[in-house]
């Protein structure tokens, strides 16, 4: 008798399985409810989960790095930069992205500057960072602004009130983005003093021997 009951239960559950898979038959049974998927994704009701948008919107391709100069760039204390064939004694050579070579004094280390980053709207990258810092507080005080950072196209402002933003500051464009978007900030050194010298390279902010 017990075997017969088990067999009947198995057959009954097997018959109900296709009906459950096709859709809800009663309250509380069926596919999961629609979810909030966040930025650059959408809800796919067929599979019952979030799917990433392809291609993701508002994400620019990574910038192309500038080619490195020959030799190394010596980062002297005080923000002074010099170009040489090799690092002097007591300096440590550090190879950065794109093959850029810097010489850092371990006793007086200087922040490696973003010389490999391309200009933004014709403005050298370091100067663009300096513009951002000069206007950071005033932009953050605008209504609706949540955060700001530097992007390949200019200053990126995450705000729900883009109407209050100026189109640019000091020639550097401002781009508004939804606060839900991922903030991709670049953390580099800012204003550094450069010592003029013969053979001065304005693009790189270094002097040649």
C-alpha positions in Angstrom: 0.0 0.0 0.0 2.8 2.4 0.9 4.5 1.7 -2.4 1.3 2.6 -4.3 1.0 5.9 -2.4 4.6 6.8 -3.2 4.0 6.0 -6.9 0.8 8.1 -7.0 2.6 11.1 -5.3 5.5 10.9 -7.8 3.2 10.8 -10.8 1.2 13.7 -9.5 4.2 15.9 -8.9 5.6 15.0 -12.3 2.3 16.1 -13.9 2.3 19.5 -12.1 5.9 20.4 -13.0 5.3 21.5 -16.6 2.3 23.6 -15.5 4.4 25.4 -12.9 7.2 26.1 -15.4 4.8 27.7 -17.9 3.7 30.4 -15.4 2.0 31.2 -12.1 -1.0 29.0 -11.3 -1.8 30.5 -8.0 -0.8 33.4 -5.8 2.9 33.3 -4.7 4.0 30.8 -7.4 5.7 31.9 -10.6 8.7 33.9 -12.0 10.4 36.4 -9.7 9.0 40.0 -9.7 10.8 42.7 -11.7 13.8 44.1 -9.9 15.7 47.5 -10.1 18.8 46.6 -12.0 20.8 49.8 -11.5 22.9 51.6 -14.1 23.7 50.1 -17.5 21.4 47.1 -17.0 17.7 46.1 -17.6 15.3 43.6 -16.4 14.8 40.5 -18.6 11.4 39.0 -17.8 12.1 35.9 -19.9 15.0 34.8 -17.7 13.9 36.5 -14.5 17.1 38.5 -13.9 19.0 41.6 -14.8 21.1 41.8 -17.9 23.8 44.3 -18.7 23.2 46.7 -21.5 25.4 46.1 -24.6 27.1 48.4 -25.3 26.9 50.3 -21.9 25.9 53.9 -22.5 27.9 56.9 -21.5 31.1 54.9 -20.9 33.8 56.3 -23.2 36.6 54.0 -24.5 39.8 54.2 -22.5 42.1 57.1 -23.6 45.1 56.4 -25.7 48.4 57.1 -23.8 50.9 59.5 -25.1 54.2 57.9 -26.2 57.1 58.3 -23.6 60.1 60.4 -24.3 63.5 58.8 -24.6 65.3 58.0 -21.4 63.9 58.8 -18.0 62.2 61.7 -16.2 63.9 62.6 -12.9 61.4 63.8 -10.2 63.4 66.1 -8.1 62.1 67.4 -4.7 59.9 70.5 -5.1 58.1 69.3 -8.2 61.1 69.9 -10.5 61.4 67.5 -13.5 64.4 66.7 -15.6 65.0 64.4 -18.5 68.1 62.1 -18.6 69.4 58.9 -20.0 69.3 57.1 -16.7 68.5 57.6 -13.1 71.2 59.2 -10.9 72.5 57.5 -7.8 70.1 56.9 -4.9 67.2 57.4 -7.2 64.9 54.4 -8.0 63.5 53.9 -11.5 59.7 53.2 -11.8 58.1 52.1 -15.0 54.6 53.4 -15.5 51.8 52.8 -18.0 52.9 53.0 -21.7 56.6 52.5 -20.8 57.0 55.9 -19.1 60.1 55.8 -16.9 60.5 57.9 -13.8 63.3 58.3 -11.3 62.1 58.8 -7.7 64.2 59.8 -4.7 63.3 57.3 -1.9 64.2 59.8 0.8 62.1 62.6 -0.8 59.5 60.9 -3.0 57.5 62.9 -5.4 54.1 61.9 -6.8 54.4 60.5 -10.3 52.6 63.0 -12.6 50.1 61.9 -15.3 52.3 62.9 -18.2 51.1 59.9 -20.2 47.5 61.1 -20.2 46.4 62.9 -23.4 45.2 66.5 -23.3 41.5 67.2 -22.6 39.9 69.6 -25.1 43.4 70.8 -26.0 44.3 71.4 -22.4 47.3 69.5 -20.9 46.0 66.9 -18.5 47.8 68.3 -15.4 46.4 71.7 -16.1 42.9 70.2 -16.6 43.3 68.7 -13.1 44.3 72.1 -11.7 41.2 73.7 -13.3 39.0 71.0 -11.7 40.5 71.7 -8.3 40.1 75.5 -8.6 36.4 75.0 -9.3 35.6 71.9 -7.3 34.0 73.7 -4.3 31.8 76.0 -6.3 30.5 73.2 -8.5 29.8 71.0 -5.5 27.7 73.8 -4.0 25.3 73.8 -7.0 21.9 72.3 -6.3 21.7 68.6 -7.1 25.4 67.9 -7.5 26.5 64.7 -5.8 30.1 64.3 -7.0 32.5 65.4 -9.6 35.6 63.9 -11.3 37.8 64.1 -14.4 36.9 62.1 -17.5 38.4 61.9 -21.0 35.9 64.5 -22.3 36.2 67.0 -19.4 34.8 67.5 -15.9 32.2 64.8 -15.2 29.5 66.1 -12.8 27.0 63.6 -11.3 23.8 65.5 -10.7 20.1 65.2 -10.9 19.9 68.9 -11.8 22.0 69.4 -14.9 20.3 72.7 -15.8 22.4 74.6 -13.2 25.7 73.5 -14.7 27.8 75.8 -16.8 29.0 74.4 -20.2 32.6 74.9 -19.3 35.1 76.4 -16.9 38.3 78.0 -18.1 37.8 76.3 -21.5 37.4 72.8 -19.9 34.0 71.2 -20.9 31.6 70.1 -18.2 29.5 66.9 -18.8 26.5 66.0 -16.7 25.8 62.4 -15.8 23.1 60.7 -13.8 23.9 60.2 -10.1 23.3 56.4 -10.6 26.2 56.2 -13.1 29.6 54.8 -12.0 32.1 57.5 -11.2 35.4 56.9 -12.7 37.9 59.3 -11.3 41.5 59.6 -12.0 43.7 60.4 -9.0 46.9 62.0 -10.1 49.1 64.8 -8.9 48.0 68.4 -9.4 49.9 71.6 -9.9 53.6 71.0 -9.8 56.3 73.6 -10.2 58.5 73.3 -13.3 61.9 74.9 -13.6 62.5 76.5 -17.0 65.6 75.5 -18.9 66.9 75.3 -22.4 65.2 72.7 -24.4 62.1 73.1 -22.3 59.2 70.8 -23.4 55.9 72.6 -22.9 53.9 69.5 -23.7 55.6 67.4 -21.1 56.6 70.1 -18.6 60.2 68.7 -18.4 63.6 70.0 -19.4 66.2 68.3 -21.6 69.8 68.0 -20.7 
